[in-house]
Amino acid sequence: MTVLALLGVVLLVAGAAGLVLLEVLLKRADVAAAMLFATILVQALFVDKVPALQLPGETRLYVTDLVAASIMVAALARVLRLKRFDRFQRWLLLLGVVLGVSLLRGAAAFGIHSAVNDVRQYLFFFGATLYFSTFAPLPGLSARIGRIWLVMTVPMMLLAGLRWLQNFAGLHLGIPAAKWGADAAIRVLDGPYVFFLSQAFVLTIPAWLRGQQSRWQRVLSVVLLLMVIALNRRTAWLAVLVGIAVVMLRDRRLGRRALTLVVLGGALAVVGFVAVGGLQEGVEQPVTQEDTGNLTWRVQGWSELVGGWVHNPVSWVLGEPFGSSFAREIDGSKVTSHPHDFYIETMMRAGIPGLIALLVLTVGVMRALWRTPTPAPGLLDVGIMPALLAMQVVWYVTWIPGSEQGIVTGLALAMAAMPLAGRRPGLMPPPAHELAGPFTLPADRNGRS
């Protein structure tokens, strides 16, 4: 068999597998969620050595890119079947349009390679959000995705444990080491992966406080809290406290228990922060000192970036194209890394329209779901969504979203698009076949559509 024939067979098999995968993704949102959660684990494990195919030139096609592309194609296919767009979906499409314009401008000005490298995180977030916003938010579907999320936290925590064994016990386990900051010995997971664990912990709180969790979920909940504290990402700590506070405010029946949990979590965070040396800023090489990640360093970088951005009127409407540099000078040193603020980064890349769309998709959706009742509490239901969205609002101030934020935002958009009859106090959501919203694909009783 010639090389050309072998290549043809490979392409044929790959094409058939792609069609089968697309057919599955068009109907099974839980499968797509599992794939996205798996990409998070792959990225956390391999850091910047994720398996990839080397394409002509400098372009590399990562495994995670294939997942993102598959979900994006499925999302576009499902969008074409919608009868109409909900108001929040329109804002999402606006964000997609301005990001697309920025990508095209960047490809023309700086080349496809630079522009695509810069837009990757938005492809994951936007594609996942668009995809999950097209599914009818049935309790069975949300519960399955929530269980998959909790299960996926186990290998993530095992990865952190193995890296701690390498750093503190001197065991050579062959696990790629963390690389973030001078305190990588304790912060063995990058911020977005710690936030992945943080939101999973908050996901378990309502059932825990009601005494409805199974034994494994109660144990996992406690371990998740301890892990988030030990990994010493202070923005994640703040986000957890905000999430618990929102749960407490929305469900007064949980108020006293949730308040106790807030106080306990705050005390554990303070103790953990002091125990690992968080106050030793003047000590040489302290355990938790991060020389380029403190708030003062970031604020100075933000002011430099925004100060240069505002002088260009085109940037206000269209943003700066993907592939353009984030170069700024901080403390006399030139820095080119991302701004460490998703709001500022979105404003710079998508202009004011993109920033407004992002705020609507977080704060606006959270407000829409705030008073929505939860007739049958469960994992990842409408009752927990305001807490998860509030955590996002906090997280985006200093970090970028992970892939799971697309799942959360997309499901929240779908829940906000439910007919009003299903959101009135005391009424159960209507059956899937009676939904009068934008969902046209029929869904069975298990949540598949």
Residue, then its C-alpha position, 0 to 999 in steps of 0.5 A: m500500500t502506497v503512502l498516498a493510499l494509506l493517507g487516504v484510508v486514514l482521512l476516510v476513517a477520521g472523517a467517519a469518526g468525526l461524523v459519528l462524534l458530531e452526531v453524538l454531540l448534537k444530542r448528548a450535552d453530557v458527552a460534550a461536558a465530559m470531553l471538556f472536563a477531560t481537556i481541563l485535566v489534560q491541560a493541567l497534567f501536561v502544562d505547556k506540553v499538551p499532545a499536538l500535531q505539527l502542521p505546516g509552518e509553526t502551527r500546532l493542532y492540540v488535542t484540546d483544539l480538536v475538542a473545541a472545534s468539534i463542540m463549536v461545529a455542533a454548536l453552530a449546527r444546533v443554532l441553525r435549528l433554533k426557532r428564535f434567539d433568546r435575548f441573552q443568546r443575542w448578546l452571546l452572538l454579538l460577542g461572537v461577532v466582535l471576536g470574529v472581526s477581531l480574529l479576521r483583523g488579526a490574521a490579516a495584520f499579524g498572520i493566522h498563527s499569531a491570531v489563532n494562538d491569541v484567540r484560543q481561550y475565547l474559542f473554548f469559552f464562546g463555543a461551549t457557552l453557545y453549545f450548552s445554551t441550545f439545550a433545554p435545561l432539564p433536571g436530568l441533564s444538569a444533574r448528570i453534568g454535575r456528577i461528571w464534574l464532581v467525578m473529574t475533580v478526583p483525578m485533578m486532586l490526585l495530580a496535585g497530590l502527586r506534584w506535592l510528593q515530588n516537591f516535598a518528598g523528593l519522589h520522582l514520579g514523572i509528572p510534569a512540574a508546575k511552573w507558576g511563580a516563585d511559590a510553585a512548590i505549594r501552588v502545583l495547579d494553575g489558577p483556573y484549575v483551582f477555580f475548577l475545584s472551587q466551583a465543584f465544592v460550591l456545587t455540593i453545598p446546598a445538598w450538603l446543608r440539606g443533608q441530601q448528599s450521599r456519603w461519597q459526596r460529603v467526603l468529596s465536598v470536605v476534601l475539595l474545600l481542604m484542597v482549595i485552601a491548600l493550593n493557596r489561590r487567594t482569588a479562589w478563596l474569595a470566590v468561594l466565600v462569595g459563592i457561599a454568601v450567594v447560596m445563603l442569601r438566595d435560600r434563607r432556609l440554609g442561612r444559619r448553616a451557610l453562615t457557619l460554613v462561611v465563618l469556618g471557611g474564612a477561618l481555615a483560609v486565614v490559618g492556611f494562609v499564615a501556615v504556608g507563609g503568606l505573611q512572610e513578604g520580607v523573607e528570602q524565597p518565602v513559600t507563598q511569595e509570588d513576585t509577578g502576581n500580586l495585585t499591585w503588579r497587576v494594577q500597574g499593568w492594567s493601567e498601562l494597557v488601558g492607558g494605551w488602548v483608550h487613545n485609539p477610537v477604533s479600539w473602542v468599537l472593534g478592539e485591538p486585533f488578536g495577535s497584537s501584543f499586550a506589551r507594557e512596562i511594569d517596575g521598569s521591566k517589559v511584560t508581554s503576558h496576558p493582562h490577568d483580567f478577563y474584563i480588560e482583555t475582552m475590552m481590548r480585543a472586542g471593544i466596548p460592545g464585547l465588554i458589555a456582552l460579557l457583563v450581560l452574560t454574567v451579571g445580567v444572567m445572574r440577575a435574571l436567575w436570582r429569584t427563580p425558584t428551585p422546585a426540585p433541588g439537584l446538582l447544577d440546577v437553577g438554584i446554584m447558578p447565581a452562586l456560580l455566576a457570582m464566583q465568575v464575576v469575582w474570578y474574571v477580575t484577575w484570571i481568565p475562564g476555564s472551559e467549565q465556565g462555558i458550560v456554566t454560562g451556557l446552561a445558565l443562558a438556557m435556564a434564563a430562556m425558559p418560559l415564564a410559566g416554568r419560573r413562577p414560584g410554586l410551579m414545576p418546569p413544564p415538560a420538555h415537549e411543552l417548552a415554548g422557548p427557543f429550543t426546537l430539538p425534542a428532549d426525552r425524559n433523560g434530558r437528551s435532545 
